[in-house]
C-alpha cells in the first residue's frame, strides 16, 4: 500500500513537472520571438538582474524595456486568460457531464461581451475608471448574467438540475448574441473596434490588465480546485453525490461561481476567445484521465501554455501585421475537437 502511494506520488510529480516545463518553454518562446529576436540566455539574465542575482550593465536598456514592459506582460496576460478559460471549461464539463460544455455554456461570455460592446458602442469612459471602464463593465455584466441564469433556472427547477442550467444558458446566450448583432448593425465607425474586440486579443494591454485579471484568476482557481473532490462525485450523478455527503446545491453554486468568475474576467481583458476551454481539458483528460484533482490544475497549466503559443502564432504568421488570437484558437481548436469527437464515437 505504501509503495503504491509512493509510486502514485512520484507519477503525479512527474506529470506536474512536465506541465510546468512546457509552460516555461512556451513563455520563453513568447518573450524571445518577435520583430527583434532575443536569446533565452539574455532573457534569463534580465530576470536575474531584476532580483539582484546578475549584473545588468552588459544588457542594452532597449532589450530590458522590450522584455519587461512589452513582451512579458503580454505573455503573462495570455497565460492567465488561457488558464482561466481552460480551467473553467474543465469544471463546466465535469459539473454538467457534457463534453461540449465550455466557458460559454452558461451565457457568461455572451453577457460579458454585451457589456464590452455597450462600452464601445456608447463611448463610455467613466472618470473614476478611465481606460478600465470596458473590463470593469464586462466583468459586472458577466457576473450579472450568471446571477440571472441561476435565478431563472431556480424558478423553473428548484433542484437546479444540469439540464435546466444548460437550457437556461442557451436561452441567455441566444438573446445576448442578438443584442450584440443589433449593436453591430447600428454602429458606424466603431464597427472595426467592436469586431476586433469580439475576435479576441492580448495585444497592447500592459501590466494594468494583467494585474486586473490576477485577483479574479486567483479566487476562481481556488474555488474550483478546492471542489475537485466534489466534481469527481458529480461524475456519478447528483443523487449519488448527495448520498456520499456532498451538499449538491452549495457545491454546484460554488463551482458555477468560480468558473463564471474566471470566464468573465478573461473575456473582460482579452475579448471573446473560443475553443480553449473546449479542447484543452479534453486533451488533458485523454492523457491523465477524469480525476479532477489532477485534471483541473493540469488544464490550468496547459491552457495557459496553449494560449501563449497561440498568441505567438497570431503575431508572427503575417508579421508585421497581427491576426486576432481568436482566429488562431478556432483554426487549431475546431479541427482538433472534431477529431477528438469522432475518435470518441468510434
ZADO-1210 file (C-alpha; in nm, 4 decimals, padded with zeros to 6 digits):
<atoms>
<atom x="00.0000" y="00.0000" z="00.0000" code="UNK" pos="1"/>
<atom x="00.2803" y="00.2397" z="00.0967" code="UNK" pos="2"/>
<atom x="00.4793" y="00.1525" z="-00.2176" code="UNK" pos="3"/>
<atom x="00.1707" y="00.2127" z="-00.4320" code="UNK" pos="4"/>
<atom x="00.1199" y="00.5543" z="-00.2693" code="UNK" pos="5"/>
<atom x="00.4843" y="00.6488" z="-00.3301" code="UNK" pos="6"/>
<atom x="00.4634" y="00.5387" z="-00.6944" code="UNK" pos="7"/>
<atom x="00.1453" y="00.7427" z="-00.7435" code="UNK" pos="8"/>
<atom x="00.3019" y="01.0489" z="-00.5812" code="UNK" pos="9"/>
<atom x="00.6141" y="01.0220" z="-00.7982" code="UNK" pos="10"/>
<atom x="00.3994" y="00.9748" z="-01.1087" code="UNK" pos="11"/>
<atom x="00.1914" y="01.2826" z="-01.0244" code="UNK" pos="12"/>
<atom x="00.5066" y="01.4842" z="-00.9544" code="UNK" pos="13"/>
<atom x="00.6435" y="01.3864" z="-01.2973" code="UNK" pos="14"/>
<atom x="00.3178" y="01.4895" z="-01.4665" code="UNK" pos="15"/>
<atom x="00.3277" y="01.8303" z="-01.2972" code="UNK" pos="16"/>
<atom x="00.6983" y="01.8739" z="-01.3728" code="UNK" pos="17"/>
<atom x="00.6378" y="01.8121" z="-01.7450" code="UNK" pos="18"/>
<atom x="00.3474" y="02.0590" z="-01.7499" code="UNK" pos="19"/>
<atom x="00.5496" y="02.3295" z="-01.5699" code="UNK" pos="20"/>
<atom x="00.8435" y="02.2726" z="-01.8063" code="UNK" pos="21"/>
<atom x="00.6140" y="02.3175" z="-02.1090" code="UNK" pos="22"/>
<atom x="00.4727" y="02.6385" z="-01.9577" code="UNK" pos="23"/>
<atom x="00.8231" y="02.7797" z="-01.9012" code="UNK" pos="24"/>
<atom x="00.9334" y="02.6945" z="-02.2566" code="UNK" pos="25"/>
<atom x="00.6134" y="02.8452" z="-02.4030" code="UNK" pos="26"/>
<atom x="00.6630" y="03.1673" z="-02.2065" code="UNK" pos="27"/>
<atom x="01.0305" y="03.1929" z="-02.3015" code="UNK" pos="28"/>
<atom x="00.9363" y="03.1446" z="-02.6686" code="UNK" pos="29"/>
<atom x="00.6663" y="03.4106" z="-02.6351" code="UNK" pos="30"/>
<atom x="00.9184" y="03.6577" z="-02.4959" code="UNK" pos="31"/>
<atom x="01.2031" y="03.5608" z="-02.7284" code="UNK" pos="32"/>
<atom x="01.0363" y="03.5614" z="-03.0700" code="UNK" pos="33"/>
<atom x="00.9271" y="03.8832" z="-03.2372" code="UNK" pos="34"/>
<atom x="01.0440" y="04.1597" z="-03.4686" code="UNK" pos="35"/>
<atom x="01.3625" y="04.1547" z="-03.2607" code="UNK" pos="36"/>
<atom x="01.4752" y="03.8065" z="-03.1577" code="UNK" pos="37"/>
<atom x="01.6081" y="03.7845" z="-02.8019" code="UNK" pos="38"/>
<atom x="01.8081" y="03.4764" z="-02.6915" code="UNK" pos="39"/>
<atom x="01.6857" y="03.2742" z="-02.3931" code="UNK" pos="40"/>
<atom x="02.0137" y="03.3444" z="-02.2120" code="UNK" pos="41"/>
<atom x="01.9593" y="03.7206" z="-02.2378" code="UNK" pos="42"/>
<atom x="01.6013" y="03.6884" z="-02.1096" code="UNK" pos="43"/>
<atom x="01.7179" y="03.4841" z="-01.8111" code="UNK" pos="44"/>
<atom x="01.9960" y="03.7377" z="-01.7411" code="UNK" pos="45"/>
<atom x="01.7386" y="04.0195" z="-01.7434" code="UNK" pos="46"/>
<atom x="01.5178" y="03.8316" z="-01.4968" code="UNK" pos="47"/>
<atom x="01.8119" y="03.7502" z="-01.2702" code="UNK" pos="48"/>
<atom x="01.9305" y="04.1129" z="-01.2791" code="UNK" pos="49"/>
<atom x="01.5893" y="04.2250" z="-01.1535" code="UNK" pos="50"/>
<atom x="01.6335" y="04.0218" z="-00.8350" code="UNK" pos="51"/>
<atom x="01.9982" y="04.1154" z="-00.7897" code="UNK" pos="52"/>
<atom x="02.1449" y="03.7799" z="-00.8943" code="UNK" pos="53"/>
<atom x="02.3194" y="03.9083" z="-01.2085" code="UNK" pos="54"/>
<atom x="02.4701" y="04.2304" z="-01.3397" code="UNK" pos="55"/>
<atom x="02.2601" y="04.4299" z="-01.5866" code="UNK" pos="56"/>
<atom x="02.5369" y="04.6592" z="-01.7081" code="UNK" pos="57"/>
<atom x="02.6087" y="04.4422" z="-02.0135" code="UNK" pos="58"/>
<atom x="02.2399" y="04.4261" z="-02.1181" code="UNK" pos="59"/>
<atom x="02.1182" y="04.7055" z="-02.3510" code="UNK" pos="60"/>
<atom x="01.8380" y="04.9146" z="-02.1984" code="UNK" pos="61"/>
<atom x="01.6176" y="04.8703" z="-02.5043" code="UNK" pos="62"/>
<atom x="01.6208" y="04.4908" z="-02.4569" code="UNK" pos="63"/>
<atom x="01.5258" y="04.5301" z="-02.0911" code="UNK" pos="64"/>
<atom x="01.2324" y="04.7516" z="-02.1894" code="UNK" pos="65"/>
<atom x="01.1157" y="04.5157" z="-02.4645" code="UNK" pos="66"/>
<atom x="01.1236" y="04.2162" z="-02.2291" code="UNK" pos="67"/>
<atom x="00.9817" y="04.3708" z="-01.9107" code="UNK" pos="68"/>
<atom x="00.7437" y="04.6370" z="-02.0431" code="UNK" pos="69"/>
<atom x="00.6149" y="04.4890" z="-02.3710" code="UNK" pos="70"/>
<atom x="00.6530" y="04.1130" z="-02.4129" code="UNK" pos="71"/>
<atom x="00.6424" y="03.9837" z="-02.0540" code="UNK" pos="72"/>
<atom x="00.3068" y="04.1461" z="-01.9610" code="UNK" pos="73"/>
<atom x="00.1575" y="04.0196" z="-02.2887" code="UNK" pos="74"/>
<atom x="00.2793" y="03.6655" z="-02.2270" code="UNK" pos="75"/>
<atom x="00.1644" y="03.6649" z="-01.8633" code="UNK" pos="76"/>
<atom x="-00.1774" y="03.8010" z="-01.9640" code="UNK" pos="77"/>
<atom x="-00.2105" y="03.5346" z="-02.2356" code="UNK" pos="78"/>
<atom x="-00.1237" y="03.2684" z="-01.9761" code="UNK" pos="79"/>
<atom x="-00.3840" y="03.3986" z="-01.7291" code="UNK" pos="80"/>
<atom x="-00.6548" y="03.4142" z="-01.9972" code="UNK" pos="81"/>
<atom x="-00.5779" y="03.0674" z="-02.1375" code="UNK" pos="82"/>
<atom x="-00.5509" y="02.9147" z="-01.7907" code="UNK" pos="83"/>
<atom x="-00.8813" y="03.0760" z="-01.6840" code="UNK" pos="84"/>
<atom x="-01.0751" y="02.9549" z="-01.9892" code="UNK" pos="85"/>
<atom x="-00.9285" y="02.6040" z="-01.9768" code="UNK" pos="86"/>
<atom x="-00.9850" y="02.5608" z="-01.6024" code="UNK" pos="87"/>
<atom x="-01.3410" y="02.6913" z="-01.6329" code="UNK" pos="88"/>
<atom x="-01.4024" y="02.4555" z="-01.9263" code="UNK" pos="89"/>
<atom x="-01.2790" y="02.1541" z="-01.7291" code="UNK" pos="90"/>
<atom x="-01.5068" y="02.2483" z="-01.4382" code="UNK" pos="91"/>
<atom x="-01.8129" y="02.3024" z="-01.6592" code="UNK" pos="92"/>
<atom x="-01.7564" y="01.9695" z="-01.8380" code="UNK" pos="93"/>
<atom x="-01.7216" y="01.7882" z="-01.5063" code="UNK" pos="94"/>
<atom x="-02.0210" y="01.9535" z="-01.3426" code="UNK" pos="95"/>
<atom x="-02.2546" y="01.9324" z="-01.6413" code="UNK" pos="96"/>
<atom x="-02.1254" y="01.5894" z="-01.7515" code="UNK" pos="97"/>
<atom x="-02.1253" y="01.7253" z="-02.1049" code="UNK" pos="98"/>
<atom x="-01.8167" y="01.7035" z="-02.3330" code="UNK" pos="99"/>
<atom x="-01.9454" y="02.0013" z="-02.5321" code="UNK" pos="100"/>
<atom x="-01.9598" y="02.2270" z="-02.2260" code="UNK" pos="101"/>
<atom x="-01.7150" y="02.5169" z="-02.2116" code="UNK" pos="102"/>
<atom x="-01.6954" y="02.8640" z="-02.0508" code="UNK" pos="103"/>
<atom x="-01.9638" y="02.9896" z="-02.2899" code="UNK" pos="104"/>
<atom x="-02.2255" y="02.7313" z="-02.1912" code="UNK" pos="105"/>
<atom x="-02.3983" y="02.9439" z="-01.9270" code="UNK" pos="106"/>
<atom x="-02.4039" y="03.2617" z="-02.1339" code="UNK" pos="107"/>
<atom x="-02.1447" y="03.4292" z="-01.9083" code="UNK" pos="108"/>
<atom x="-01.9144" y="03.5009" z="-02.2015" code="UNK" pos="109"/>
<atom x="-02.2036" y="03.6426" z="-02.4057" code="UNK" pos="110"/>
<atom x="-02.3076" y="03.8601" z="-02.1118" code="UNK" pos="111"/>
<atom x="-01.9539" y="03.9903" z="-02.0645" code="UNK" pos="112"/>
<atom x="-01.9313" y="04.0557" z="-02.4389" code="UNK" pos="113"/>
<atom x="-02.2543" y="04.2580" z="-02.4295" code="UNK" pos="114"/>
<atom x="-02.1066" y="04.4753" z="-02.1527" code="UNK" pos="115"/>
<atom x="-01.7911" y="04.5390" z="-02.3546" code="UNK" pos="116"/>
<atom x="-01.9814" y="04.6123" z="-02.6787" code="UNK" pos="117"/>
<atom x="-02.2088" y="04.8600" z="-02.4940" code="UNK" pos="118"/>
<atom x="-01.8995" y="05.0469" z="-02.3701" code="UNK" pos="119"/>
<atom x="-01.7548" y="05.0590" z="-02.7222" code="UNK" pos="120"/>
<atom x="-02.0892" y="05.1498" z="-02.8818" code="UNK" pos="121"/>
<atom x="-02.1708" y="05.4390" z="-02.6476" code="UNK" pos="122"/>
<atom x="-01.8057" y="05.5507" z="-02.5980" code="UNK" pos="123"/>
<atom x="-01.8363" y="05.5147" z="-02.2228" code="UNK" pos="124"/>
<atom x="-01.5367" y="05.6135" z="-02.0124" code="UNK" pos="125"/>
<atom x="-01.6166" y="05.6839" z="-01.6522" code="UNK" pos="126"/>
<atom x="-01.3793" y="05.9373" z="-01.4877" code="UNK" pos="127"/>
<atom x="-01.3067" y="05.7174" z="-01.1879" code="UNK" pos="128"/>
<atom x="-01.2208" y="05.4168" z="-01.4083" code="UNK" pos="129"/>
<atom x="-01.0760" y="05.5710" z="-01.7243" code="UNK" pos="130"/>
<atom x="-00.9492" y="05.3036" z="-01.9657" code="UNK" pos="131"/>
<atom x="-01.0608" y="05.0314" z="-01.7217" code="UNK" pos="132"/>
<atom x="-01.4269" y="05.1116" z="-01.7873" code="UNK" pos="133"/>
<atom x="-01.4512" y="04.8369" z="-02.0515" code="UNK" pos="134"/>
<atom x="-01.3110" y="04.5457" z="-01.8458" code="UNK" pos="135"/>
<atom x="-01.4971" y="04.6605" z="-01.5335" code="UNK" pos="136"/>
<atom x="-01.8348" y="04.6758" z="-01.7104" code="UNK" pos="137"/>
<atom x="-01.7606" y="04.3454" z="-01.8858" code="UNK" pos="138"/>
<atom x="-01.6921" y="04.1653" z="-01.5577" code="UNK" pos="139"/>
<atom x="-02.0059" y="04.3136" z="-01.3987" code="UNK" pos="140"/>
<atom x="-02.2216" y="04.2037" z="-01.6939" code="UNK" pos="141"/>
<atom x="-02.0679" y="03.8556" z="-01.6885" code="UNK" pos="142"/>
<atom x="-02.1384" y="03.8029" z="-01.3199" code="UNK" pos="143"/>
<atom x="-02.4869" y="03.9553" z="-01.3532" code="UNK" pos="144"/>
<atom x="-02.5558" y="03.7039" z="-01.6308" code="UNK" pos="145"/>
<atom x="-02.4634" y="03.4162" z="-01.4001" code="UNK" pos="146"/>
<atom x="-02.6999" y="03.5536" z="-01.1345" code="UNK" pos="147"/>
<atom x="-02.9848" y="03.5844" z="-01.3863" code="UNK" pos="148"/>
<atom x="-02.9241" y="03.2368" z="-01.5301" code="UNK" pos="149"/>
<atom x="-02.9271" y="03.0755" z="-01.1848" code="UNK" pos="150"/>
<atom x="-03.2297" y="03.2814" z="-01.0758" code="UNK" pos="151"/>
<atom x="-03.4270" y="03.1830" z="-01.3862" code="UNK" pos="152"/>
<atom x="-03.3179" y="02.8179" z="-01.3618" code="UNK" pos="153"/>
<atom x="-03.4209" y="02.8067" z="-00.9959" code="UNK" pos="154"/>
<atom x="-03.7654" y="02.9419" z="-01.0851" code="UNK" pos="155"/>
<atom x="-03.8037" y="02.6575" z="-01.3333" code="UNK" pos="156"/>
<atom x="-03.6440" y="02.3839" z="-01.1198" code="UNK" pos="157"/>
<atom x="-03.5597" y="02.4401" z="-00.7525" code="UNK" pos="158"/>
<atom x="-03.3102" y="02.1498" z="-00.7661" code="UNK" pos="159"/>
<atom x="-03.1061" y="02.3408" z="-01.0291" code="UNK" pos="160"/>
<atom x="-03.0683" y="02.0292" z="-01.2425" code="UNK" pos="161"/>
<atom x="-02.7920" y="02.0199" z="-01.5037" code="UNK" pos="162"/>
<atom x="-03.0378" y="02.0108" z="-01.7941" code="UNK" pos="163"/>
<atom x="-03.2205" y="02.3196" z="-01.6691" code="UNK" pos="164"/>
<atom x="-02.8953" y="02.5159" z="-01.6260" code="UNK" pos="165"/>
<atom x="-02.7736" y="02.4253" z="-01.9765" code="UNK" pos="166"/>
<atom x="-03.1028" y="02.5179" z="-02.1427" code="UNK" pos="167"/>
<atom x="-03.1194" y="02.8452" z="-01.9497" code="UNK" pos="168"/>
<atom x="-02.7631" y="02.9273" z="-02.0526" code="UNK" pos="169"/>
<atom x="-02.8504" y="02.8613" z="-02.4179" code="UNK" pos="170"/>
<atom x="-03.1535" y="03.0939" z="-02.3938" code="UNK" pos="171"/>
<atom x="-02.9473" y="03.3782" z="-02.2467" code="UNK" pos="172"/>
<atom x="-02.6617" y="03.3227" z="-02.4935" code="UNK" pos="173"/>
<atom x="-02.9016" y="03.3452" z="-02.7877" code="UNK" pos="174"/>
<atom x="-03.0578" y="03.6634" z="-02.6513" code="UNK" pos="175"/>
<atom x="-02.7235" y="03.8320" z="-02.5849" code="UNK" pos="176"/>
<atom x="-02.5902" y="03.7295" z="-02.9263" code="UNK" pos="177"/>
<atom x="-02.8941" y="03.9002" z="-03.0811" code="UNK" pos="178"/>
<atom x="-02.8204" y="04.2165" z="-02.8800" code="UNK" pos="179"/>
<atom x="-02.4593" y="04.2161" z="-02.9995" code="UNK" pos="180"/>
<atom x="-02.5722" y="04.1695" z="-03.3612" code="UNK" pos="181"/>
<atom x="-02.8179" y="04.4582" z="-03.3217" code="UNK" pos="182"/>
<atom x="-02.5476" y="04.6933" z="-03.1922" code="UNK" pos="183"/>
<atom x="-02.3097" y="04.5885" z="-03.4708" code="UNK" pos="184"/>
<atom x="-02.5846" y="04.6589" z="-03.7275" code="UNK" pos="185"/>
<atom x="-02.6427" y="05.0060" z="-03.5805" code="UNK" pos="186"/>
<atom x="-02.2783" y="05.1003" z="-03.5379" code="UNK" pos="187"/>
<atom x="-02.0712" y="05.3245" z="-03.7622" code="UNK" pos="188"/>
<atom x="-01.7033" y="05.3932" z="-03.7161" code="UNK" pos="189"/>
<atom x="-01.6937" y="05.1719" z="-03.4052" code="UNK" pos="190"/>
<atom x="-01.7538" y="04.8606" z="-03.6189" code="UNK" pos="191"/>
<atom x="-01.3862" y="04.7691" z="-03.6652" code="UNK" pos="192"/>
<atom x="-01.3136" y="04.8178" z="-03.2943" code="UNK" pos="193"/>
<atom x="-01.6107" y="04.6035" z="-03.1872" code="UNK" pos="194"/>
<atom x="-01.5359" y="04.3237" z="-03.4343" code="UNK" pos="195"/>
<atom x="-01.1678" y="04.3292" z="-03.3343" code="UNK" pos="196"/>
<atom x="-01.2577" y="04.3003" z="-02.9670" code="UNK" pos="197"/>
<atom x="-01.5018" y="04.0155" z="-03.0298" code="UNK" pos="198"/>
<atom x="-01.2266" y="03.8204" z="-03.2120" code="UNK" pos="199"/>
<atom x="-01.0019" y="03.8413" z="-02.9054" code="UNK" pos="200"/>
<atom x="-00.6553" y="03.9822" z="-02.8457" code="UNK" pos="201"/>
<atom x="-00.3984" y="04.0332" z="-02.5704" code="UNK" pos="202"/>
<atom x="-00.2011" y="04.2958" z="-02.7646" code="UNK" pos="203"/>
<atom x="-00.1178" y="04.6349" z="-02.6129" code="UNK" pos="204"/>
<atom x="-00.2745" y="04.5548" z="-02.2755" code="UNK" pos="205"/>
<atom x="00.0256" y="04.6052" z="-02.0464" code="UNK" pos="206"/>
<atom x="00.0682" y="04.5230" z="-01.6795" code="UNK" pos="207"/>
<atom x="-00.2516" y="04.7047" z="-01.5784" code="UNK" pos="208"/>
<atom x="-00.4748" y="04.4460" z="-01.7433" code="UNK" pos="209"/>
<atom x="-00.2569" y="04.1628" z="-01.6125" code="UNK" pos="210"/>
<atom x="-00.2965" y="04.2920" z="-01.2576" code="UNK" pos="211"/>
<atom x="-00.6690" y="04.3347" z="-01.3172" code="UNK" pos="212"/>
<atom x="-00.7321" y="03.9693" z="-01.4045" code="UNK" pos="213"/>
<atom x="-00.4933" y="03.8335" z="-01.1372" code="UNK" pos="214"/>
<atom x="-00.7260" y="03.8526" z="-00.8310" code="UNK" pos="215"/>
<atom x="-01.0215" y="03.7065" z="-01.0252" code="UNK" pos="216"/>
<atom x="-00.7942" y="03.4309" z="-01.1559" code="UNK" pos="217"/>
<atom x="-00.6736" y="03.3500" z="-00.8040" code="UNK" pos="218"/>
<atom x="-01.0207" y="03.3459" z="-00.6457" code="UNK" pos="219"/>
<atom x="-01.1807" y="03.1468" z="-00.9296" code="UNK" pos="220"/>
<atom x="-00.8967" y="02.8925" z="-00.9407" code="UNK" pos="221"/>
<atom x="-00.9081" y="02.8327" z="-00.5652" code="UNK" pos="222"/>
<atom x="-01.2882" y="02.7929" z="-00.5715" code="UNK" pos="223"/>
<atom x="-01.2644" y="02.5230" z="-00.8387" code="UNK" pos="224"/>
<atom x="-00.9561" y="02.3346" z="-00.7204" code="UNK" pos="225"/>
<atom x="-01.0820" y="02.3026" z="-00.3606" code="UNK" pos="226"/>
<atom x="-01.4002" y="02.1492" z="-00.5065" code="UNK" pos="227"/>
<atom x="-01.2188" y="01.8909" z="-00.7195" code="UNK" pos="228"/>
<atom x="-01.3372" y="01.6041" z="-00.4940" code="UNK" pos="229"/>
<atom x="-01.6974" y="01.7187" z="-00.5366" code="UNK" pos="230"/>
<atom x="-01.6533" y="01.7337" z="-00.9153" code="UNK" pos="231"/>
<atom x="-01.5388" y="01.3712" z="-00.9043" code="UNK" pos="232"/>
<atom x="-01.8550" y="01.2879" z="-00.7106" code="UNK" pos="233"/>
<atom x="-02.0763" y="01.4726" z="-00.9608" code="UNK" pos="234"/>
<atom x="-01.9429" y="01.2408" z="-01.2331" code="UNK" pos="235"/>
<atom x="-02.1622" y="00.9643" z="-01.0804" code="UNK" pos="236"/>
<atom x="-02.4705" y="01.1855" z="-01.0775" code="UNK" pos="237"/>
<atom x="-02.6165" y="01.4330" z="-00.8330" code="UNK" pos="238"/>
<atom x="-02.8153" y="01.1660" z="-00.6451" code="UNK" pos="239"/>
<atom x="-02.5037" y="00.9586" z="-00.5758" code="UNK" pos="240"/>
<atom x="-02.3095" y="01.2727" z="-00.4812" code="UNK" pos="241"/>
<atom x="-02.5786" y="01.3651" z="-00.2277" code="UNK" pos="242"/>
<atom x="-02.5746" y="01.0112" z="-00.0817" code="UNK" pos="243"/>
<atom x="-02.1987" y="01.0292" z="-00.0152" code="UNK" pos="244"/>
<atom x="-02.2332" y="01.3571" z="00.1735" code="UNK" pos="245"/>
<atom x="-02.1937" y="01.6284" z="-00.0894" code="UNK" pos="246"/>
<atom x="-02.4055" y="01.9392" z="-00.0384" code="UNK" pos="247"/>
<atom x="-02.5147" y="01.9406" z="-00.4034" code="UNK" pos="248"/>
<atom x="-02.6779" y="02.2840" z="-00.4246" code="UNK" pos="249"/>
<atom x="-02.3994" y="02.4641" z="-00.2349" code="UNK" pos="250"/>
<atom x="-02.1116" y="02.2958" z="-00.4190" code="UNK" pos="251"/>
<atom x="-02.2777" y="02.3429" z="-00.7560" code="UNK" pos="252"/>
<atom x="-02.3193" y="02.7137" z="-00.6841" code="UNK" pos="253"/>
<atom x="-01.9543" y="02.7476" z="-00.5777" code="UNK" pos="254"/>
<atom x="-01.8297" y="02.5683" z="-00.8900" code="UNK" pos="255"/>
<atom x="-02.0536" y="02.7727" z="-01.1202" code="UNK" pos="256"/>
<atom x="-01.9430" y="03.0947" z="-00.9499" code="UNK" pos="257"/>
<atom x="-01.5731" y="03.0092" z="-00.9748" code="UNK" pos="258"/>
<atom x="-01.5933" y="02.9051" z="-01.3411" code="UNK" pos="259"/>
<atom x="-01.8048" y="03.2064" z="-01.4362" code="UNK" pos="260"/>
<atom x="-01.5733" y="03.4437" z="-01.2500" code="UNK" pos="261"/>
<atom x="-01.2777" y="03.3069" z="-01.4481" code="UNK" pos="262"/>
<atom x="-01.4695" y="03.3334" z="-01.7750" code="UNK" pos="263"/>
<atom x="-01.5985" y="03.6849" z="-01.7132" code="UNK" pos="264"/>
<atom x="-01.2553" y="03.8165" z="-01.6151" code="UNK" pos="265"/>
<atom x="-01.0852" y="03.6505" z="-01.9148" code="UNK" pos="266"/>
<atom x="-01.3405" y="03.7898" z="-02.1608" code="UNK" pos="267"/>
<atom x="-01.3172" y="04.1316" z="-01.9961" code="UNK" pos="268"/>
<atom x="-00.9434" y="04.1714" z="-02.0560" code="UNK" pos="269"/>
<atom x="-00.8993" y="03.9877" z="-02.3862" code="UNK" pos="270"/>
<atom x="-01.2311" y="03.9678" z="-02.5688" code="UNK" pos="271"/>
<atom x="-01.4055" y="03.6506" z="-02.6792" code="UNK" pos="272"/>
<atom x="-01.1559" y="03.3684" z="-02.7405" code="UNK" pos="273"/>
<atom x="-01.3150" y="03.0357" z="-02.8248" code="UNK" pos="274"/>
<atom x="-01.2198" y="02.6665" z="-02.8121" code="UNK" pos="275"/>
<atom x="-00.9562" y="02.6964" z="-02.5361" code="UNK" pos="276"/>
<atom x="-01.1987" y="02.5795" z="-02.2672" code="UNK" pos="277"/>
<atom x="-01.3392" y="02.3165" z="-02.5004" code="UNK" pos="278"/>
<atom x="-01.0295" y="02.1471" z="-02.6416" code="UNK" pos="279"/>
<atom x="-00.7554" y="02.1739" z="-02.3772" code="UNK" pos="280"/>
<atom x="-00.9455" y="01.9891" z="-02.0988" code="UNK" pos="281"/>
<atom x="-01.0272" y="01.7127" z="-02.3495" code="UNK" pos="282"/>
<atom x="-00.6603" y="01.6726" z="-02.4404" code="UNK" pos="283"/>
<atom x="-00.5561" y="01.6636" z="-02.0754" code="UNK" pos="284"/>
<atom x="-00.8340" y="01.4165" z="-01.9893" code="UNK" pos="285"/>
<atom x="-00.7165" y="01.1793" z="-02.2641" code="UNK" pos="286"/>
<atom x="-00.3689" y="01.1684" z="-02.1077" code="UNK" pos="287"/>
<atom x="-00.4312" y="01.1661" z="-01.7316" code="UNK" pos="288"/>
<atom x="-00.7930" y="01.0514" z="-01.7021" code="UNK" pos="289"/>
<atom x="-01.1034" y="01.2103" z="-01.5437" code="UNK" pos="290"/>
<atom x="-00.9708" y="01.2652" z="-01.1886" code="UNK" pos="291"/>
<atom x="-01.0366" y="01.6356" z="-01.1300" code="UNK" pos="292"/>
<atom x="-00.7666" y="01.6590" z="-00.8637" code="UNK" pos="293"/>
<atom x="-00.5180" y="01.6259" z="-01.1498" code="UNK" pos="294"/>
<atom x="-00.7364" y="01.7448" z="-01.4362" code="UNK" pos="295"/>
<atom x="-00.8061" y="02.0938" z="-01.3001" code="UNK" pos="296"/>
<atom x="-00.4504" y="02.2106" z="-01.2227" code="UNK" pos="297"/>
<atom x="-00.3113" y="02.0494" z="-01.5398" code="UNK" pos="298"/>
<atom x="-00.5845" y="02.2109" z="-01.7513" code="UNK" pos="299"/>
<atom x="-00.4831" y="02.5421" z="-01.5944" code="UNK" pos="300"/>
<atom x="-00.1164" y="02.4931" z="-01.6879" code="UNK" pos="301"/>
<atom x="-00.1709" y="02.3559" z="-02.0393" code="UNK" pos="302"/>
<atom x="-00.4439" y="02.6086" z="-02.1184" code="UNK" pos="303"/>
<atom x="-00.2092" y="02.8923" z="-02.0277" code="UNK" pos="304"/>
<atom x="00.0748" y="02.7457" z="-02.2361" code="UNK" pos="305"/>
<atom x="-00.1598" y="02.6865" z="-02.5306" code="UNK" pos="306"/>
<atom x="-00.2783" y="03.0482" z="-02.5440" code="UNK" pos="307"/>
<atom x="00.0758" y="03.1837" z="-02.5082" code="UNK" pos="308"/>
<atom x="00.1773" y="02.9806" z="-02.8155" code="UNK" pos="309"/>
<atom x="-00.1444" y="03.0756" z="-02.9998" code="UNK" pos="310"/>
<atom x="-00.0704" y="03.4433" z="-02.9354" code="UNK" pos="311"/>
<atom x="00.2857" y="03.3913" z="-03.0584" code="UNK" pos="312"/>
<atom x="00.1482" y="03.2440" z="-03.3812" code="UNK" pos="313"/>
<atom x="-00.1058" y="03.5284" z="-03.4130" code="UNK" pos="314"/>
<atom x="00.1641" y="03.7958" z="-03.4094" code="UNK" pos="315"/>
<atom x="00.4265" y="03.6196" z="-03.6213" code="UNK" pos="316"/>
<atom x="00.2420" y="03.4358" z="-03.9026" code="UNK" pos="317"/>
<atom x="00.1811" y="03.7506" z="-04.1108" code="UNK" pos="318"/>
<atom x="00.4274" y="03.9803" z="-03.9320" code="UNK" pos="319"/>
<atom x="00.4360" y="04.2820" z="-03.9042" code="UNK" pos="320"/>
<atom x="00.0535" y="04.2559" z="-03.9022" code="UNK" pos="321"/>
<atom x="-00.1264" y="04.0554" z="-03.6349" code="UNK" pos="322"/>
<atom x="-00.4124" y="03.8100" z="-03.6553" code="UNK" pos="323"/>
<atom x="-00.6800" y="03.8088" z="-03.3828" code="UNK" pos="324"/>
<atom x="-00.5903" y="03.5368" z="-03.1355" code="UNK" pos="325"/>
<atom x="-00.9462" y="03.4037" z="-03.1531" code="UNK" pos="326"/>
<atom x="-00.8879" y="03.3196" z="-03.5190" code="UNK" pos="327"/>
<atom x="-00.5826" y="03.1092" z="-03.4302" code="UNK" pos="328"/>
<atom x="-00.7577" y="02.9214" z="-03.1484" code="UNK" pos="329"/>
<atom x="-01.0563" y="02.8485" z="-03.3758" code="UNK" pos="330"/>
<atom x="-00.8344" y="02.7295" z="-03.6643" code="UNK" pos="331"/>
<atom x="-00.6499" y="02.4952" z="-03.4274" code="UNK" pos="332"/>
<atom x="-00.9330" y="02.4066" z="-03.1913" code="UNK" pos="333"/>
<atom x="-01.2197" y="02.3307" z="-03.4293" code="UNK" pos="334"/>
<atom x="-01.0447" y="02.0574" z="-03.6361" code="UNK" pos="335"/>
<atom x="-00.8799" y="01.9156" z="-03.3242" code="UNK" pos="336"/>
<atom x="-01.2081" y="01.8951" z="-03.1369" code="UNK" pos="337"/>
<atom x="-01.3798" y="01.7412" z="-03.4412" code="UNK" pos="338"/>
<atom x="-01.1080" y="01.4721" z="-03.4480" code="UNK" pos="339"/>
<atom x="-01.1438" y="01.4037" z="-03.0754" code="UNK" pos="340"/>
<atom x="-01.5215" y="01.3874" z="-03.1056" code="UNK" pos="341"/>
<atom x="-01.5051" y="01.1424" z="-03.3985" code="UNK" pos="342"/>
<atom x="-01.2473" y="00.9303" z="-03.2160" code="UNK" pos="343"/>
<atom x="-01.4737" y="00.9212" z="-02.9108" code="UNK" pos="344"/>
<atom x="-01.7619" y="00.7879" z="-03.1227" code="UNK" pos="345"/>
<atom x="-01.5580" y="00.5124" z="-03.2951" code="UNK" pos="346"/>
</atoms>
